[in-house]
């Protein structure tokens, strides 16, 4: 059994929260196809503007 951790992040300040959700959705789909077990999920969202 392969265990994996998912990690998604913004690549620019112009992205929205949906972009991280889309990345994670694609990763979950791949994990399901490969029969991988997801053990944790991490994400880096854009920092808040001062």
ModelCIF file with pLDDT and N, C-alpha, C, O atoms, coordinates in Angstrom:
data_MODEL
#
_entry.id   MODEL 
#
_entity.id                         1 
_entity.type                       polymer 
_entity.pdbx_number_of_molecules   1 
#
_entity_poly.entity_id                      1 
_entity_poly.type                           'polypeptide(L)' 
_entity_poly.nstd_linkage                   no 
_entity_poly.nstd_monomer                   no 
_entity_poly.pdbx_seq_one_letter_code       
;(UNK)(UNK)(UNK)(UNK)(UNK)(UNK)(UNK)(UNK)(UNK)(UNK)(UNK)(UNK)(UNK)(UNK)(UNK)(UNK)
(UNK)(UNK)(UNK)(UNK)(UNK)(UNK)(UNK)(UNK)(UNK)(UNK)(UNK)(UNK)(UNK)(UNK)(UNK)(UNK)
(UNK)(UNK)(UNK)(UNK)(UNK)(UNK)(UNK)(UNK)(UNK)(UNK)(UNK)(UNK)(UNK)(UNK)(UNK)(UNK)
(UNK)(UNK)
;
_entity_poly.pdbx_seq_one_letter_code_can   XXXXXXXXXXXXXXXXXXXXXXXXXXXXXXXXXXXXXXXXXXXXXXXXXX 
_entity_poly.pdbx_strand_id                 A 
#
loop_
_entity_poly_seq.entity_id 
_entity_poly_seq.num 
_entity_poly_seq.mon_id 
_entity_poly_seq.hetero 
1 1  UNK n 
1 2  UNK n 
1 3  UNK n 
1 4  UNK n 
1 5  UNK n 
1 6  UNK n 
1 7  UNK n 
1 8  UNK n 
1 9  UNK n 
1 10 UNK n 
1 11 UNK n 
1 12 UNK n 
1 13 UNK n 
1 14 UNK n 
1 15 UNK n 
1 16 UNK n 
1 17 UNK n 
1 18 UNK n 
1 19 UNK n 
1 20 UNK n 
1 21 UNK n 
1 22 UNK n 
1 23 UNK n 
1 24 UNK n 
1 25 UNK n 
1 26 UNK n 
1 27 UNK n 
1 28 UNK n 
1 29 UNK n 
1 30 UNK n 
1 31 UNK n 
1 32 UNK n 
1 33 UNK n 
1 34 UNK n 
1 35 UNK n 
1 36 UNK n 
1 37 UNK n 
1 38 UNK n 
1 39 UNK n 
1 40 UNK n 
1 41 UNK n 
1 42 UNK n 
1 43 UNK n 
1 44 UNK n 
1 45 UNK n 
1 46 UNK n 
1 47 UNK n 
1 48 UNK n 
1 49 UNK n 
1 50 UNK n 
#
_struct_asym.id          A 
_struct_asym.entity_id   1 
#
loop_
_ma_qa_metric.id 
_ma_qa_metric.mode 
_ma_qa_metric.name 
_ma_qa_metric.software_group_id 
_ma_qa_metric.type 
1 global pLDDT . pLDDT 
2 local  pLDDT . pLDDT 
#
_ma_qa_metric_global.metric_id      1 
_ma_qa_metric_global.metric_value   85.90 
_ma_qa_metric_global.model_id       1 
_ma_qa_metric_global.ordinal_id     1 
#
loop_
_ma_qa_metric_local.label_asym_id 
_ma_qa_metric_local.label_comp_id 
_ma_qa_metric_local.label_seq_id 
_ma_qa_metric_local.metric_id 
_ma_qa_metric_local.metric_value 
_ma_qa_metric_local.model_id 
_ma_qa_metric_local.ordinal_id 
A UNK 1  2 89.00 1 1  
A UNK 2  2 97.00 1 2  
A UNK 3  2 98.00 1 3  
A UNK 4  2 98.00 1 4  
A UNK 5  2 98.00 1 5  
A UNK 6  2 97.00 1 6  
A UNK 7  2 94.00 1 7  
A UNK 8  2 90.00 1 8  
A UNK 9  2 85.00 1 9  
A UNK 10 2 79.00 1 10 
A UNK 11 2 69.00 1 11 
A UNK 12 2 66.00 1 12 
A UNK 13 2 63.00 1 13 
A UNK 14 2 64.00 1 14 
A UNK 15 2 65.00 1 15 
A UNK 16 2 66.00 1 16 
A UNK 17 2 61.00 1 17 
A UNK 18 2 75.00 1 18 
A UNK 19 2 84.00 1 19 
A UNK 20 2 87.00 1 20 
A UNK 21 2 89.00 1 21 
A UNK 22 2 91.00 1 22 
A UNK 23 2 92.00 1 23 
A UNK 24 2 94.00 1 24 
A UNK 25 2 96.00 1 25 
A UNK 26 2 96.00 1 26 
A UNK 27 2 96.00 1 27 
A UNK 28 2 97.00 1 28 
A UNK 29 2 98.00 1 29 
A UNK 30 2 98.00 1 30 
A UNK 31 2 98.00 1 31 
A UNK 32 2 98.00 1 32 
A UNK 33 2 98.00 1 33 
A UNK 34 2 98.00 1 34 
A UNK 35 2 98.00 1 35 
A UNK 36 2 98.00 1 36 
A UNK 37 2 98.00 1 37 
A UNK 38 2 98.00 1 38 
A UNK 39 2 98.00 1 39 
A UNK 40 2 98.00 1 40 
A UNK 41 2 96.00 1 41 
A UNK 42 2 94.00 1 42 
A UNK 43 2 89.00 1 43 
A UNK 44 2 84.00 1 44 
A UNK 45 2 72.00 1 45 
A UNK 46 2 64.00 1 46 
A UNK 47 2 65.00 1 47 
A UNK 48 2 60.00 1 48 
A UNK 49 2 60.00 1 49 
A UNK 50 2 59.00 1 50 
#
loop_
_atom_site.group_PDB 
_atom_site.id 
_atom_site.type_symbol 
_atom_site.label_atom_id 
_atom_site.label_alt_id 
_atom_site.label_comp_id 
_atom_site.label_asym_id 
_atom_site.label_entity_id 
_atom_site.label_seq_id 
_atom_site.pdbx_PDB_ins_code 
_atom_site.Cartn_x 
_atom_site.Cartn_y 
_atom_site.Cartn_z 
_atom_site.occupancy 
_atom_site.B_iso_or_equiv 
_atom_site.pdbx_formal_charge 
_atom_site.auth_seq_id 
_atom_site.auth_comp_id 
_atom_site.auth_asym_id 
_atom_site.auth_atom_id 
_atom_site.pdbx_PDB_model_num 
ATOM 1   N N  . UNK A 1 1  ? 0.849   -1.175 0.000  1.00 89.00 ? 1  UNK A N  1 
ATOM 2   C CA . UNK A 1 1  ? 0.000   0.000  0.000  1.00 89.00 ? 1  UNK A CA 1 
ATOM 3   C C  . UNK A 1 1  ? 0.898   1.243  0.000  1.00 89.00 ? 1  UNK A C  1 
ATOM 4   O O  . UNK A 1 1  ? 1.799   1.373  0.829  1.00 89.00 ? 1  UNK A O  1 
ATOM 5   N N  . UNK A 1 2  ? 0.637   2.141  -0.934 1.00 97.00 ? 2  UNK A N  1 
ATOM 6   C CA . UNK A 1 2  ? 1.383   3.389  -1.014 1.00 97.00 ? 2  UNK A CA 1 
ATOM 7   C C  . UNK A 1 2  ? 0.625   4.471  -0.269 1.00 97.00 ? 2  UNK A C  1 
ATOM 8   O O  . UNK A 1 2  ? -0.559  4.705  -0.512 1.00 97.00 ? 2  UNK A O  1 
ATOM 9   N N  . UNK A 1 3  ? 1.319   5.116  0.627  1.00 98.00 ? 3  UNK A N  1 
ATOM 10  C CA . UNK A 1 3  ? 0.723   6.213  1.399  1.00 98.00 ? 3  UNK A CA 1 
ATOM 11  C C  . UNK A 1 3  ? 1.268   7.525  0.861  1.00 98.00 ? 3  UNK A C  1 
ATOM 12  O O  . UNK A 1 3  ? 2.466   7.643  0.603  1.00 98.00 ? 3  UNK A O  1 
ATOM 13  N N  . UNK A 1 4  ? 0.392   8.517  0.688  1.00 98.00 ? 4  UNK A N  1 
ATOM 14  C CA . UNK A 1 4  ? 0.807   9.801  0.126  1.00 98.00 ? 4  UNK A CA 1 
ATOM 15  C C  . UNK A 1 4  ? 0.253   10.956 0.951  1.00 98.00 ? 4  UNK A C  1 
ATOM 16  O O  . UNK A 1 4  ? -0.726  10.820 1.685  1.00 98.00 ? 4  UNK A O  1 
ATOM 17  N N  . UNK A 1 5  ? 0.916   12.090 0.800  1.00 98.00 ? 5  UNK A N  1 
ATOM 18  C CA . UNK A 1 5  ? 0.463   13.356 1.384  1.00 98.00 ? 5  UNK A CA 1 
ATOM 19  C C  . UNK A 1 5  ? 0.219   14.297 0.218  1.00 98.00 ? 5  UNK A C  1 
ATOM 20  O O  . UNK A 1 5  ? 1.042   14.385 -0.694 1.00 98.00 ? 5  UNK A O  1 
ATOM 21  N N  . UNK A 1 6  ? -0.897  14.997 0.240  1.00 97.00 ? 6  UNK A N  1 
ATOM 22  C CA . UNK A 1 6  ? -1.202  15.964 -0.813 1.00 97.00 ? 6  UNK A CA 1 
ATOM 23  C C  . UNK A 1 6  ? -0.754  17.353 -0.374 1.00 97.00 ? 6  UNK A C  1 
ATOM 24  O O  . UNK A 1 6  ? -0.897  17.727 0.790  1.00 97.00 ? 6  UNK A O  1 
ATOM 25  N N  . UNK A 1 7  ? -0.212  18.108 -1.323 1.00 94.00 ? 7  UNK A N  1 
ATOM 26  C CA . UNK A 1 7  ? 0.239   19.473 -1.051 1.00 94.00 ? 7  UNK A CA 1 
ATOM 27  C C  . UNK A 1 7  ? -0.170  20.345 -2.226 1.00 94.00 ? 7  UNK A C  1 
ATOM 28  O O  . UNK A 1 7  ? 0.164   20.051 -3.374 1.00 94.00 ? 7  UNK A O  1 
ATOM 29  N N  . UNK A 1 8  ? -0.893  21.416 -1.937 1.00 90.00 ? 8  UNK A N  1 
ATOM 30  C CA . UNK A 1 8  ? -1.320  22.355 -2.978 1.00 90.00 ? 8  UNK A CA 1 
ATOM 31  C C  . UNK A 1 8  ? -0.943  23.761 -2.528 1.00 90.00 ? 8  UNK A C  1 
ATOM 32  O O  . UNK A 1 8  ? -0.937  24.067 -1.336 1.00 90.00 ? 8  UNK A O  1 
ATOM 33  N N  . UNK A 1 9  ? -0.626  24.617 -3.512 1.00 85.00 ? 9  UNK A N  1 
ATOM 34  C CA . UNK A 1 9  ? -0.228  25.980 -3.159 1.00 85.00 ? 9  UNK A CA 1 
ATOM 35  C C  . UNK A 1 9  ? -0.584  26.929 -4.283 1.00 85.00 ? 9  UNK A C  1 
ATOM 36  O O  . UNK A 1 9  ? -0.800  26.529 -5.428 1.00 85.00 ? 9  UNK A O  1 
ATOM 37  N N  . UNK A 1 10 ? -0.639  28.196 -3.920 1.00 79.00 ? 10 UNK A N  1 
ATOM 38  C CA . UNK A 1 10 ? -0.783  29.252 -4.922 1.00 79.00 ? 10 UNK A CA 1 
ATOM 39  C C  . UNK A 1 10 ? 0.538   29.402 -5.656 1.00 79.00 ? 10 UNK A C  1 
ATOM 40  O O  . UNK A 1 10 ? 1.604   29.340 -5.042 1.00 79.00 ? 10 UNK A O  1 
ATOM 41  N N  . UNK A 1 11 ? 0.473   29.598 -6.959 1.00 69.00 ? 11 UNK A N  1 
ATOM 42  C CA . UNK A 1 11 ? 1.706   29.873 -7.696 1.00 69.00 ? 11 UNK A CA 1 
ATOM 43  C C  . UNK A 1 11 ? 1.832   31.356 -8.001 1.00 69.00 ? 11 UNK A C  1 
ATOM 44  O O  . UNK A 1 11 ? 2.883   31.807 -8.456 1.00 69.00 ? 11 UNK A O  1 
ATOM 45  N N  . UNK A 1 12 ? 0.760   32.128 -7.752 1.00 66.00 ? 12 UNK A N  1 
ATOM 46  C CA . UNK A 1 12 ? 0.816   33.581 -7.942 1.00 66.00 ? 12 UNK A CA 1 
ATOM 47  C C  . UNK A 1 12 ? -0.260  34.233 -7.090 1.00 66.00 ? 12 UNK A C  1 
ATOM 48  O O  . UNK A 1 12 ? -1.170  33.562 -6.603 1.00 66.00 ? 12 UNK A O  1 
ATOM 49  N N  . UNK A 1 13 ? -0.153  35.532 -6.913 1.00 63.00 ? 13 UNK A N  1 
ATOM 50  C CA . UNK A 1 13 ? -1.133  36.278 -6.124 1.00 63.00 ? 13 UNK A CA 1 
ATOM 51  C C  . UNK A 1 13 ? -2.473  36.408 -6.837 1.00 63.00 ? 13 UNK A C  1 
ATOM 52  O O  . UNK A 1 13 ? -3.456  36.816 -6.218 1.00 63.00 ? 13 UNK A O  1 
ATOM 53  N N  . UNK A 1 14 ? -2.536  36.070 -8.130 1.00 64.00 ? 14 UNK A N  1 
ATOM 54  C CA . UNK A 1 14 ? -3.763  36.229 -8.902 1.00 64.00 ? 14 UNK A CA 1 
ATOM 55  C C  . UNK A 1 14 ? -4.706  35.033 -8.800 1.00 64.00 ? 14 UNK A C  1 
ATOM 56  O O  . UNK A 1 14 ? -5.805  35.070 -9.353 1.00 64.00 ? 14 UNK A O  1 
ATOM 57  N N  . UNK A 1 15 ? -4.305  33.996 -8.115 1.00 65.00 ? 15 UNK A N  1 
ATOM 58  C CA . UNK A 1 15 ? -5.153  32.813 -8.031 1.00 65.00 ? 15 UNK A CA 1 
ATOM 59  C C  . UNK A 1 15 ? -6.178  32.951 -6.919 1.00 65.00 ? 15 UNK A C  1 
ATOM 60  O O  . UNK A 1 15 ? -6.037  33.781 -6.020 1.00 65.00 ? 15 UNK A O  1 
ATOM 61  N N  . UNK A 1 16 ? -7.214  32.120 -6.997 1.00 66.00 ? 16 UNK A N  1 
ATOM 62  C CA . UNK A 1 16 ? -8.303  32.122 -6.023 1.00 66.00 ? 16 UNK A CA 1 
ATOM 63  C C  . UNK A 1 16 ? -8.249  30.847 -5.182 1.00 66.00 ? 16 UNK A C  1 
ATOM 64  O O  . UNK A 1 16 ? -7.515  29.911 -5.501 1.00 66.00 ? 16 UNK A O  1 
ATOM 65  N N  . UNK A 1 17 ? -9.035  30.821 -4.106 1.00 61.00 ? 17 UNK A N  1 
ATOM 66  C CA . UNK A 1 17 ? -9.112  29.623 -3.275 1.00 61.00 ? 17 UNK A CA 1 
ATOM 67  C C  . UNK A 1 17 ? -9.522  28.409 -4.103 1.00 61.00 ? 17 UNK A C  1 
ATOM 68  O O  . UNK A 1 17 ? -9.091  27.292 -3.820 1.00 61.00 ? 17 UNK A O  1 
ATOM 69  N N  . UNK A 1 18 ? -10.345 28.620 -5.116 1.00 75.00 ? 18 UNK A N  1 
ATOM 70  C CA . UNK A 1 18 ? -10.791 27.507 -5.961 1.00 75.00 ? 18 UNK A CA 1 
ATOM 71  C C  . UNK A 1 18 ? -9.608  26.815 -6.629 1.00 75.00 ? 18 UNK A C  1 
ATOM 72  O O  . UNK A 1 18 ? -9.676  25.617 -6.903 1.00 75.00 ? 18 UNK A O  1 
ATOM 73  N N  . UNK A 1 19 ? -8.535  27.536 -6.894 1.00 84.00 ? 19 UNK A N  1 
ATOM 74  C CA . UNK A 1 19 ? -7.385  26.926 -7.546 1.00 84.00 ? 19 UNK A CA 1 
ATOM 75  C C  . UNK A 1 19 ? -6.761  25.854 -6.654 1.00 84.00 ? 19 UNK A C  1 
ATOM 76  O O  . UNK A 1 19 ? -6.356  24.802 -7.150 1.00 84.00 ? 19 UNK A O  1 
ATOM 77  N N  . UNK A 1 20 ? -6.679  26.099 -5.369 1.00 87.00 ? 20 UNK A N  1 
ATOM 78  C CA . UNK A 1 20 ? -6.158  25.088 -4.444 1.00 87.00 ? 20 UNK A CA 1 
ATOM 79  C C  . UNK A 1 20 ? -7.112  23.903 -4.391 1.00 87.00 ? 20 UNK A C  1 
ATOM 80  O O  . UNK A 1 20 ? -6.673  22.753 -4.394 1.00 87.00 ? 20 UNK A O  1 
ATOM 81  N N  . UNK A 1 21 ? -8.400  24.174 -4.343 1.00 89.00 ? 21 UNK A N  1 
ATOM 82  C CA . UNK A 1 21 ? -9.384  23.086 -4.305 1.00 89.00 ? 21 UNK A CA 1 
ATOM 83  C C  . UNK A 1 21 ? -9.303  22.249 -5.579 1.00 89.00 ? 21 UNK A C  1 
ATOM 84  O O  . UNK A 1 21 ? -9.444  21.027 -5.524 1.00 89.00 ? 21 UNK A O  1 
ATOM 85  N N  . UNK A 1 22 ? -9.082  22.886 -6.712 1.00 91.00 ? 22 UNK A N  1 
ATOM 86  C CA . UNK A 1 22 ? -8.951  22.152 -7.975 1.00 91.00 ? 22 UNK A CA 1 
ATOM 87  C C  . UNK A 1 22 ? -7.701  21.278 -7.971 1.00 91.00 ? 22 UNK A C  1 
ATOM 88  O O  . UNK A 1 22 ? -7.735  20.138 -8.433 1.00 91.00 ? 22 UNK A O  1 
ATOM 89  N N  . UNK A 1 23 ? -6.595  21.815 -7.448 1.00 92.00 ? 23 UNK A N  1 
ATOM 90  C CA . UNK A 1 23 ? -5.371  21.022 -7.359 1.00 92.00 ? 23 UNK A CA 1 
ATOM 91  C C  . UNK A 1 23 ? -5.597  19.781 -6.489 1.00 92.00 ? 23 UNK A C  1 
ATOM 92  O O  . UNK A 1 23 ? -5.199  18.674 -6.850 1.00 92.00 ? 23 UNK A O  1 
ATOM 93  N N  . UNK A 1 24 ? -6.240  19.985 -5.344 1.00 94.00 ? 24 UNK A N  1 
ATOM 94  C CA . UNK A 1 24 ? -6.478  18.864 -4.436 1.00 94.00 ? 24 UNK A CA 1 
ATOM 95  C C  . UNK A 1 24 ? -7.440  17.847 -5.047 1.00 94.00 ? 24 UNK A C  1 
ATOM 96  O O  . UNK A 1 24 ? -7.269  16.644 -4.851 1.00 94.00 ? 24 UNK A O  1 
ATOM 97  N N  . UNK A 1 25 ? -8.442  18.311 -5.782 1.00 96.00 ? 25 UNK A N  1 
ATOM 98  C CA . UNK A 1 25 ? -9.382  17.409 -6.443 1.00 96.00 ? 25 UNK A CA 1 
ATOM 99  C C  . UNK A 1 25 ? -8.638  16.510 -7.434 1.00 96.00 ? 25 UNK A C  1 
ATOM 100 O O  . UNK A 1 25 ? -8.860  15.300 -7.484 1.00 96.00 ? 25 UNK A O  1 
ATOM 101 N N  . UNK A 1 26 ? -7.754  17.125 -8.219 1.00 96.00 ? 26 UNK A N  1 
ATOM 102 C CA . UNK A 1 26 ? -6.990  16.342 -9.189 1.00 96.00 ? 26 UNK A CA 1 
ATOM 103 C C  . UNK A 1 26 ? -6.076  15.330 -8.494 1.00 96.00 ? 26 UNK A C  1 
ATOM 104 O O  . UNK A 1 26 ? -5.929  14.197 -8.953 1.00 96.00 ? 26 UNK A O  1 
ATOM 105 N N  . UNK A 1 27 ? -5.477  15.742 -7.403 1.00 96.00 ? 27 UNK A N  1 
ATOM 106 C CA . UNK A 1 27 ? -4.607  14.827 -6.649 1.00 96.00 ? 27 UNK A CA 1 
ATOM 107 C C  . UNK A 1 27 ? -5.409  13.674 -6.055 1.00 96.00 ? 27 UNK A C  1 
ATOM 108 O O  . UNK A 1 27 ? -4.960  12.528 -6.069 1.00 96.00 ? 27 UNK A O  1 
ATOM 109 N N  . UNK A 1 28 ? -6.590  13.978 -5.538 1.00 97.00 ? 28 UNK A N  1 
ATOM 110 C CA . UNK A 1 28 ? -7.446  12.916 -4.971 1.00 97.00 ? 28 UNK A CA 1 
ATOM 111 C C  . UNK A 1 28 ? -7.873  11.933 -6.058 1.00 97.00 ? 28 UNK A C  1 
ATOM 112 O O  . UNK A 1 28 ? -7.913  10.724 -5.828 1.00 97.00 ? 28 UNK A O  1 
ATOM 113 N N  . UNK A 1 29 ? -8.191  12.454 -7.242 1.00 98.00 ? 29 UNK A N  1 
ATOM 114 C CA . UNK A 1 29 ? -8.571  11.583 -8.363 1.00 98.00 ? 29 UNK A CA 1 
ATOM 115 C C  . UNK A 1 29 ? -7.416  10.660 -8.740 1.00 98.00 ? 29 UNK A C  1 
ATOM 116 O O  . UNK A 1 29 ? -7.621  9.467  -8.962 1.00 98.00 ? 29 UNK A O  1 
ATOM 117 N N  . UNK A 1 30 ? -6.214  11.203 -8.810 1.00 98.00 ? 30 UNK A N  1 
ATOM 118 C CA . UNK A 1 30 ? -5.030  10.392 -9.140 1.00 98.00 ? 30 UNK A CA 1 
ATOM 119 C C  . UNK A 1 30 ? -4.795  9.335  -8.069 1.00 98.00 ? 30 UNK A C  1 
ATOM 120 O O  . UNK A 1 30 ? -4.518  8.176  -8.378 1.00 98.00 ? 30 UNK A O  1 
ATOM 121 N N  . UNK A 1 31 ? -4.906  9.742  -6.812 1.00 98.00 ? 31 UNK A N  1 
ATOM 122 C CA . UNK A 1 31 ? -4.709  8.785  -5.722 1.00 98.00 ? 31 UNK A CA 1 
ATOM 123 C C  . UNK A 1 31 ? -5.718  7.641  -5.811 1.00 98.00 ? 31 UNK A C  1 
ATOM 124 O O  . UNK A 1 31 ? -5.369  6.483  -5.579 1.00 98.00 ? 31 UNK A O  1 
ATOM 125 N N  . UNK A 1 32 ? -6.950  7.959  -6.143 1.00 98.00 ? 32 UNK A N  1 
ATOM 126 C CA . UNK A 1 32 ? -7.972  6.921  -6.271 1.00 98.00 ? 32 UNK A CA 1 
ATOM 127 C C  . UNK A 1 32 ? -7.629  5.965  -7.419 1.00 98.00 ? 32 UNK A C  1 
ATOM 128 O O  . UNK A 1 32 ? -7.758  4.750  -7.270 1.00 98.00 ? 32 UNK A O  1 
ATOM 129 N N  . UNK A 1 33 ? -7.198  6.503  -8.552 1.00 98.00 ? 33 UNK A N  1 
ATOM 130 C CA . UNK A 1 33 ? -6.824  5.670  -9.706 1.00 98.00 ? 33 UNK A CA 1 
ATOM 131 C C  . UNK A 1 33 ? -5.661  4.751  -9.392 1.00 98.00 ? 33 UNK A C  1 
ATOM 132 O O  . UNK A 1 33 ? -5.610  3.621  -9.876 1.00 98.00 ? 33 UNK A O  1 
ATOM 133 N N  . UNK A 1 34 ? -4.735  5.227  -8.590 1.00 98.00 ? 34 UNK A N  1 
ATOM 134 C CA . UNK A 1 34 ? -3.527  4.460  -8.266 1.00 98.00 ? 34 UNK A CA 1 
ATOM 135 C C  . UNK A 1 34 ? -3.682  3.611  -7.001 1.00 98.00 ? 34 UNK A C  1 
ATOM 136 O O  . UNK A 1 34 ? -2.764  2.884  -6.622 1.00 98.00 ? 34 UNK A O  1 
ATOM 137 N N  . UNK A 1 35 ? -4.850  3.707  -6.348 1.00 98.00 ? 35 UNK A N  1 
ATOM 138 C CA . UNK A 1 35 ? -5.109  2.999  -5.082 1.00 98.00 ? 35 UNK A CA 1 
ATOM 139 C C  . UNK A 1 35 ? -4.147  3.429  -3.982 1.00 98.00 ? 35 UNK A C  1 
ATOM 140 O O  . UNK A 1 35 ? -3.748  2.626  -3.138 1.00 98.00 ? 35 UNK A O  1 
ATOM 141 N N  . UNK A 1 36 ? -3.779  4.718  -4.005 1.00 98.00 ? 36 UNK A N  1 
ATOM 142 C CA . UNK A 1 36 ? -2.925  5.267  -2.959 1.00 98.00 ? 36 UNK A CA 1 
ATOM 143 C C  . UNK A 1 36 ? -3.784  5.660  -1.758 1.00 98.00 ? 36 UNK A C  1 
ATOM 144 O O  . UNK A 1 36 ? -4.952  6.016  -1.921 1.00 98.00 ? 36 UNK A O  1 
ATOM 145 N N  . UNK A 1 37 ? -3.224  5.599  -0.578 1.00 98.00 ? 37 UNK A N  1 
ATOM 146 C CA . UNK A 1 37 ? -3.901  6.039  0.636  1.00 98.00 ? 37 UNK A CA 1 
ATOM 147 C C  . UNK A 1 37 ? -3.417  7.446  0.986  1.00 98.00 ? 37 UNK A C  1 
ATOM 148 O O  . UNK A 1 37 ? -2.220  7.664  1.175  1.00 98.00 ? 37 UNK A O  1 
ATOM 149 N N  . UNK A 1 38 ? -4.339  8.392  1.073  1.00 98.00 ? 38 UNK A N  1 
ATOM 150 C CA . UNK A 1 38 ? -3.993  9.773  1.435  1.00 98.00 ? 38 UNK A CA 1 
ATOM 151 C C  . UNK A 1 38 ? -3.949  9.847  2.955  1.00 98.00 ? 38 UNK A C  1 
ATOM 152 O O  . UNK A 1 38 ? -4.950  9.594  3.627  1.00 98.00 ? 38 UNK A O  1 
ATOM 153 N N  . UNK A 1 39 ? -2.777  10.196 3.496  1.00 98.00 ? 39 UNK A N  1 
ATOM 154 C CA . UNK A 1 39 ? -2.640  10.242 4.954  1.00 98.00 ? 39 UNK A CA 1 
ATOM 155 C C  . UNK A 1 39 ? -2.737  11.654 5.516  1.00 98.00 ? 39 UNK A C  1 
ATOM 156 O O  . UNK A 1 39 ? -2.997  11.828 6.706  1.00 98.00 ? 39 UNK A O  1 
ATOM 157 N N  . UNK A 1 40 ? -2.529  12.669 4.669  1.00 98.00 ? 40 UNK A N  1 
ATOM 158 C CA . UNK A 1 40 ? -2.675  14.052 5.131  1.00 98.00 ? 40 UNK A CA 1 
ATOM 159 C C  . UNK A 1 40 ? -2.751  14.982 3.930  1.00 98.00 ? 40 UNK A C  1 
ATOM 160 O O  . UNK A 1 40 ? -2.374  14.616 2.817  1.00 98.00 ? 40 UNK A O  1 
ATOM 161 N N  . UNK A 1 41 ? -3.246  16.191 4.172  1.00 96.00 ? 41 UNK A N  1 
ATOM 162 C CA . UNK A 1 41 ? -3.402  17.191 3.112  1.00 96.00 ? 41 UNK A CA 1 
ATOM 163 C C  . UNK A 1 41 ? -2.904  18.525 3.646  1.00 96.00 ? 41 UNK A C  1 
ATOM 164 O O  . UNK A 1 41 ? -3.285  18.945 4.739  1.00 96.00 ? 41 UNK A O  1 
ATOM 165 N N  . UNK A 1 42 ? -2.055  19.190 2.874  1.00 94.00 ? 42 UNK A N  1 
ATOM 166 C CA . UNK A 1 42 ? -1.518  20.500 3.235  1.00 94.00 ? 42 UNK A CA 1 
ATOM 167 C C  . UNK A 1 42 ? -1.792  21.478 2.100  1.00 94.00 ? 42 UNK A C  1 
ATOM 168 O O  . UNK A 1 42 ? -1.874  21.088 0.935  1.00 94.00 ? 42 UNK A O  1 
ATOM 169 N N  . UNK A 1 43 ? -1.931  22.757 2.457  1.00 89.00 ? 43 UNK A N  1 
ATOM 170 C CA . UNK A 1 43 ? -2.064  23.784 1.423  1.00 89.00 ? 43 UNK A CA 1 
ATOM 171 C C  . UNK A 1 43 ? -1.476  25.093 1.930  1.00 89.00 ? 43 UNK A C  1 
ATOM 172 O O  . UNK A 1 43 ? -1.537  25.413 3.117  1.00 89.00 ? 43 UNK A O  1 
ATOM 173 N N  . UNK A 1 44 ? -0.906  25.839 0.990  1.00 84.00 ? 44 UNK A N  1 
ATOM 174 C CA . UNK A 1 44 ? -0.390  27.190 1.272  1.00 84.00 ? 44 UNK A CA 1 
ATOM 175 C C  . UNK A 1 44 ? -1.253  28.173 0.518  1.00 84.00 ? 44 UNK A C  1 
ATOM 176 O O  . UNK A 1 44 ? -1.224  28.222 -0.712 1.00 84.00 ? 44 UNK A O  1 
ATOM 177 N N  . UNK A 1 45 ? -2.009  28.941 1.240  1.00 72.00 ? 45 UNK A N  1 
ATOM 178 C CA . UNK A 1 45 ? -2.855  29.966 0.622  1.00 72.00 ? 45 UNK A CA 1 
ATOM 179 C C  . UNK A 1 45 ? -2.092  31.280 0.574  1.00 72.00 ? 45 UNK A C  1 
ATOM 180 O O  . UNK A 1 45 ? -1.107  31.467 1.288  1.00 72.00 ? 45 UNK A O  1 
ATOM 181 N N  . UNK A 1 46 ? -2.551  32.176 -0.264 1.00 64.00 ? 46 UNK A N  1 
ATOM 182 C CA . UNK A 1 46 ? -1.893  33.482 -0.413 1.00 64.00 ? 46 UNK A CA 1 
ATOM 183 C C  . UNK A 1 46 ? -1.937  34.220 0.934  1.00 64.00 ? 46 UNK A C  1 
ATOM 184 O O  . UNK A 1 46 ? -2.933  34.144 1.652  1.00 64.00 ? 46 UNK A O  1 
ATOM 185 N N  . UNK A 1 47 ? -0.874  34.922 1.267  1.00 65.00 ? 47 UNK A N  1 
ATOM 186 C CA . UNK A 1 47 ? -0.875  35.686 2.506  1.00 65.00 ? 47 UNK A CA 1 
ATOM 187 C C  . UNK A 1 47 ? -1.903  36.836 2.421  1.00 65.00 ? 47 UNK A C  1 
ATOM 188 O O  . UNK A 1 47 ? -2.159  37.383 1.348  1.00 65.00 ? 47 UNK A O  1 
ATOM 189 N N  . UNK A 1 48 ? -2.460  37.170 3.545  1.00 60.00 ? 48 UNK A N  1 
ATOM 190 C CA . UNK A 1 48 ? -3.409  38.272 3.597  1.00 60.00 ? 48 UNK A CA 1 
ATOM 191 C C  . UNK A 1 48 ? -2.701  39.601 3.329  1.00 60.00 ? 48 UNK A C  1 
ATOM 192 O O  . UNK A 1 48 ? -1.567  39.811 3.758  1.00 60.00 ? 48 UNK A O  1 
ATOM 193 N N  . UNK A 1 49 ? -3.365  40.463 2.638  1.00 60.00 ? 49 UNK A N  1 
ATOM 194 C CA . UNK A 1 49 ? -2.796  41.804 2.370  1.00 60.00 ? 49 UNK A CA 1 
ATOM 195 C C  . UNK A 1 49 ? -2.819  42.630 3.647  1.00 60.00 ? 49 UNK A C  1 
ATOM 196 O O  . UNK A 1 49 ? -3.777  42.555 4.416  1.00 60.00 ? 49 UNK A O  1 
ATOM 197 N N  . UNK A 1 50 ? -1.773  43.416 3.880  1.00 59.00 ? 50 UNK A N  1 
ATOM 198 C CA . UNK A 1 50 ? -1.743  44.230 5.103  1.00 59.00 ? 50 UNK A CA 1 
ATOM 199 C C  . UNK A 1 50 ? -2.758  45.357 5.077  1.00 59.00 ? 50 UNK A C  1 
ATOM 200 O O  . UNK A 1 50 ? -2.852  46.126 6.034  1.00 59.00 ? 50 UNK A O  1 
#
